[in-house]
Amino acid sequence: SMQCFPSLVLALSSLLGALALLQLSLYLRVPSRYGKHEERLCRPRGRLPARCAWFLQELPSFLVPALLLALRSPPRLEPLGCRLLCCLFCWHYFYRTFIYPFFTRGRPFPLQLLFFGTLFCIYNGFLQGYYLIYCAEYPNDWCTDIRFTSGLLLFLMGMGINIHSDLLLRQLRKPGEVTYKIPQGGLFTYVSGANYFGEIVEWFGFAIATWSLPAFAFAFFTLCCIGPRAYHHHRYYLKTFTDYPKSRKALIPFVF
């Protein structure tokens, strides 16, 4: 059976933080080249349909923690707070793996980005799962701790915003359409990256609920990864649509 090595958790969490800063430096000025930011002259080689790509990329984040839990002997069922935290992580990626891909209407996804995205999901799935299943120690009353309850509330609110925003984005396109339109409704009334805002809130909620270095490192990575993308989306909309609402912010309502 595997054991907990705190030094491994520290090293992997630190590397995740460094990867976050690398993402920020790479994509703060120039967006990642897929979706609406794809080069028009770029040949459509080495791509998978969006549904297949999202399924393959997100699957490890669900399977790796599940495998770690299955390998633990005896199975970790206590305390309740730890079990609930594992469930939150797997719940998000169950949705991302088995529900979201089959409704998305995105453009074909570059294989290179799919490869790196899959590697990240294996890495992060292992880090979060390994910490929660083999290392985390919570008191029996963690479920009533203000960190758990407030974090859980943020997680659920963020996930709700994320799923609702994804739904609004899907409704902009009819099946087979690849054109981009102005998102309307929900939090899109205030920000261009409502779906990204929801996911950032979700993972910071998870970090507060777990009160752990791996989860905070992941939340920071999420912010550095999709925060700049929300900013570039905002610039794209302003440049493309003359009637785009000028009052909208890029990511955080009323601020940025």
C-alpha positions as CSV (number, residue, x, y, z in Angstrom):
1,S,0.0,0.0,0.0
2,M,1.2,3.6,-0.7
3,Q,2.3,5.8,2.1
4,C,2.1,9.6,2.6
5,F,5.3,11.5,1.8
6,P,4.9,15.1,2.8
7,S,8.0,16.1,0.9
8,L,6.4,14.7,-2.3
9,V,3.3,16.8,-1.7
10,L,5.3,19.9,-1.1
11,A,7.5,19.3,-4.2
12,L,4.5,18.6,-6.5
13,S,2.5,21.6,-5.1
14,S,5.5,23.9,-5.6
15,L,6.0,22.7,-9.2
16,L,2.3,23.4,-9.8
17,G,2.7,26.9,-8.5
18,A,5.7,27.4,-10.8
19,L,3.7,26.0,-13.8
20,A,1.0,28.6,-12.9
21,L,3.5,31.4,-13.2
22,L,4.8,29.9,-16.5
23,Q,1.2,29.9,-17.9
24,L,0.8,33.5,-16.9
25,S,4.0,34.6,-18.6
26,L,3.2,32.7,-21.8
27,Y,-0.4,33.7,-22.3
28,L,-0.9,37.1,-20.6
29,R,0.0,38.9,-23.8
30,V,-0.8,36.3,-26.5
31,P,-3.7,33.9,-26.1
32,S,-3.5,30.2,-26.5
33,R,-4.2,29.4,-30.1
34,Y,-7.5,27.5,-30.1
35,G,-11.1,28.3,-30.4
36,K,-11.8,32.0,-31.2
37,H,-8.1,32.8,-30.9
38,E,-6.9,30.3,-33.5
39,E,-4.9,31.6,-36.4
40,R,-7.1,31.8,-39.5
41,L,-4.3,30.6,-41.8
42,C,-3.5,27.6,-39.6
43,R,-4.0,24.3,-41.3
44,P,-6.6,22.0,-39.6
45,R,-4.1,19.2,-39.2
46,G,-3.6,17.3,-36.0
47,R,-7.0,17.9,-34.5
48,L,-9.7,16.0,-32.8
49,P,-13.4,16.8,-32.6
50,A,-14.1,18.9,-29.5
51,R,-16.3,16.3,-27.8
52,C,-13.6,13.6,-28.1
53,A,-10.8,15.9,-27.1
54,W,-12.5,17.2,-24.0
55,F,-13.5,13.6,-22.9
56,L,-9.9,12.3,-23.3
57,Q,-8.3,15.3,-21.6
58,E,-10.5,15.4,-18.5
59,L,-10.9,11.7,-18.0
60,P,-7.6,11.3,-16.0
61,S,-8.7,13.8,-13.4
62,F,-11.6,11.5,-12.6
63,L,-9.9,8.1,-13.0
64,V,-6.6,8.8,-11.2
65,P,-8.2,9.7,-7.8
66,A,-10.6,6.8,-8.2
67,L,-7.7,4.5,-8.8
68,L,-5.8,5.8,-5.8
69,L,-8.8,5.3,-3.6
70,A,-9.2,1.7,-5.0
71,L,-5.5,0.9,-4.3
72,R,-5.7,2.1,-0.7
73,S,-6.0,-0.7,1.8
74,P,-8.0,-0.5,3.9
75,P,-10.2,1.9,2.0
76,R,-10.4,5.4,3.4
77,L,-13.9,6.2,4.5
78,E,-13.3,8.5,7.5
79,P,-13.5,11.2,8.5
80,L,-16.7,12.4,6.7
81,G,-15.0,15.7,5.8
82,C,-12.2,14.0,3.8
83,R,-14.7,11.8,2.0
84,L,-16.8,14.8,1.0
85,L,-13.8,16.7,-0.3
86,C,-12.8,13.7,-2.5
87,C,-16.3,13.6,-3.8
88,L,-16.3,17.3,-4.7
89,F,-13.2,16.9,-6.8
90,C,-14.5,13.8,-8.6
91,W,-17.9,15.3,-9.0
92,H,-16.5,18.2,-10.9
93,Y,-14.5,16.0,-13.2
94,F,-17.4,13.5,-13.6
95,Y,-19.3,16.4,-15.1
96,R,-16.4,17.6,-17.2
97,T,-15.7,14.0,-18.5
98,F,-19.1,12.4,-18.9
99,I,-21.5,15.2,-19.4
100,Y,-19.9,18.4,-20.7
101,P,-18.1,16.9,-23.7
102,F,-21.3,15.5,-25.2
103,F,-23.0,18.8,-25.3
104,T,-20.2,21.1,-26.4
105,R,-20.2,22.6,-29.8
106,G,-16.7,23.8,-30.0
107,R,-14.3,23.7,-32.9
108,P,-11.8,20.8,-33.4
109,F,-9.1,20.8,-30.8
110,P,-5.3,20.8,-31.5
111,L,-3.6,17.5,-30.6
112,Q,-0.7,19.4,-29.1
113,L,-2.8,21.2,-26.5
114,L,-4.8,18.0,-25.9
115,F,-1.5,16.2,-25.1
116,F,-0.4,18.8,-22.5
117,G,-3.9,19.2,-21.1
118,T,-4.1,15.4,-20.5
119,L,-0.6,15.4,-18.9
120,F,-1.7,18.2,-16.5
121,C,-4.9,16.3,-15.6
122,I,-2.9,13.2,-14.7
123,Y,-0.5,15.3,-12.7
124,N,-3.1,17.3,-10.8
125,G,-5.5,14.3,-10.4
126,F,-2.6,12.4,-8.7
127,L,-1.6,15.4,-6.5
128,Q,-5.1,16.2,-5.2
129,G,-6.1,12.5,-4.9
130,Y,-2.9,11.4,-3.3
131,Y,-3.0,14.2,-0.7
132,L,-6.7,13.7,0.2
133,I,-6.6,9.9,0.3
134,Y,-3.2,9.3,1.8
135,C,-2.0,12.4,3.6
136,A,-4.9,14.7,4.7
137,E,-5.9,14.6,8.3
138,Y,-9.1,16.4,9.4
139,P,-10.8,16.4,12.7
140,N,-14.1,14.5,12.9
141,D,-16.1,17.8,13.1
142,W,-14.4,19.3,10.0
143,C,-17.8,19.4,8.2
144,T,-18.9,22.1,10.7
145,D,-15.7,24.2,10.5
146,I,-16.1,27.6,8.9
147,R,-13.4,26.9,6.3
148,F,-15.3,23.8,5.1
149,T,-18.7,25.3,5.1
150,S,-17.7,28.6,3.4
151,G,-15.4,26.8,1.0
152,L,-18.2,24.3,0.1
153,L,-20.6,27.2,-0.5
154,L,-18.1,28.9,-2.8
155,F,-17.5,25.7,-4.6
156,L,-21.2,25.0,-5.3
157,M,-21.8,28.6,-6.3
158,G,-18.8,28.6,-8.7
159,M,-19.8,25.3,-10.2
160,G,-23.4,26.5,-10.7
161,I,-22.1,29.7,-12.5
162,N,-19.8,27.6,-14.6
163,I,-22.4,25.1,-15.7
164,H,-25.0,27.8,-16.3
165,S,-22.6,29.9,-18.3
166,D,-21.6,26.8,-20.4
167,L,-25.3,26.3,-21.2
168,L,-25.7,29.9,-22.3
169,L,-22.7,29.6,-24.6
170,R,-24.0,26.4,-26.2
171,Q,-27.3,28.1,-26.9
172,L,-25.6,30.8,-29.0
173,R,-24.9,28.2,-31.7
174,K,-27.1,25.9,-33.7
175,P,-25.8,22.4,-34.3
176,G,-23.0,22.7,-37.0
177,E,-22.4,26.4,-36.5
178,V,-18.9,27.6,-35.8
179,T,-19.5,31.4,-35.8
180,Y,-19.1,33.4,-32.6
181,K,-21.8,35.6,-31.1
182,I,-22.2,37.9,-28.1
183,P,-23.0,35.9,-24.9
184,Q,-26.1,37.1,-23.2
185,G,-27.8,36.5,-19.8
186,G,-26.6,35.2,-16.4
187,L,-23.3,36.6,-15.3
188,F,-22.4,37.4,-18.9
189,T,-24.4,40.6,-18.2
190,Y,-21.4,41.7,-16.2
191,V,-18.3,39.9,-17.4
192,S,-17.1,38.4,-20.7
193,G,-15.6,35.3,-19.0
194,A,-18.5,34.2,-16.8
195,N,-17.7,30.5,-17.3
196,Y,-14.1,31.1,-16.3
197,F,-15.1,33.2,-13.3
198,G,-17.3,30.4,-12.1
199,E,-14.5,27.8,-12.4
200,I,-12.0,30.1,-10.6
201,V,-14.5,30.6,-7.7
202,E,-15.2,26.9,-7.6
203,W,-11.5,25.9,-7.1
204,F,-10.8,28.6,-4.6
205,G,-13.8,27.4,-2.7
206,F,-12.3,23.9,-2.9
207,A,-9.0,25.2,-1.6
208,I,-10.6,26.9,1.4
209,A,-12.7,23.7,2.1
210,T,-9.6,21.5,2.0
211,W,-7.3,24.1,3.6
212,S,-4.3,22.4,1.8
213,L,-1.3,23.5,-0.2
214,P,-2.1,21.2,-3.2
215,A,-5.6,22.7,-3.5
216,F,-4.4,26.3,-3.2
217,A,-1.7,25.6,-5.8
218,F,-4.4,24.2,-8.1
219,A,-6.7,27.2,-7.6
220,F,-3.7,29.6,-8.3
221,F,-3.0,27.6,-11.5
222,T,-6.6,27.9,-12.6
223,L,-6.5,31.6,-12.1
224,C,-3.2,32.0,-14.0
225,C,-4.4,29.7,-16.8
226,I,-8.0,30.8,-17.6
227,G,-7.8,34.3,-16.1
228,P,-5.7,35.6,-19.1
229,R,-8.0,33.7,-21.5
230,A,-11.0,35.6,-20.1
231,Y,-9.1,38.9,-20.7
232,H,-8.3,37.9,-24.3
233,H,-11.9,36.9,-24.9
234,H,-13.0,40.3,-23.7
235,R,-10.6,42.0,-26.1
236,Y,-11.8,39.8,-28.9
237,Y,-15.4,40.7,-28.3
238,L,-14.7,44.4,-28.1
239,K,-12.7,44.3,-31.3
240,T,-15.1,42.1,-33.3
241,F,-18.5,43.5,-32.2
242,T,-19.2,47.2,-32.4
243,D,-22.3,46.8,-30.3
244,Y,-20.5,44.8,-27.5
245,P,-21.6,46.2,-24.1
246,K,-19.0,48.6,-22.9
247,S,-20.0,48.2,-19.3
248,R,-18.8,44.5,-19.2
249,K,-15.6,43.6,-17.4
250,A,-13.3,40.8,-18.5
251,L,-13.4,38.5,-15.5
252,I,-14.4,40.0,-12.2
253,P,-17.8,41.9,-12.0
254,F,-17.4,45.6,-11.5
255,V,-13.6,45.4,-11.1
256,F,-11.6,43.8,-14.0
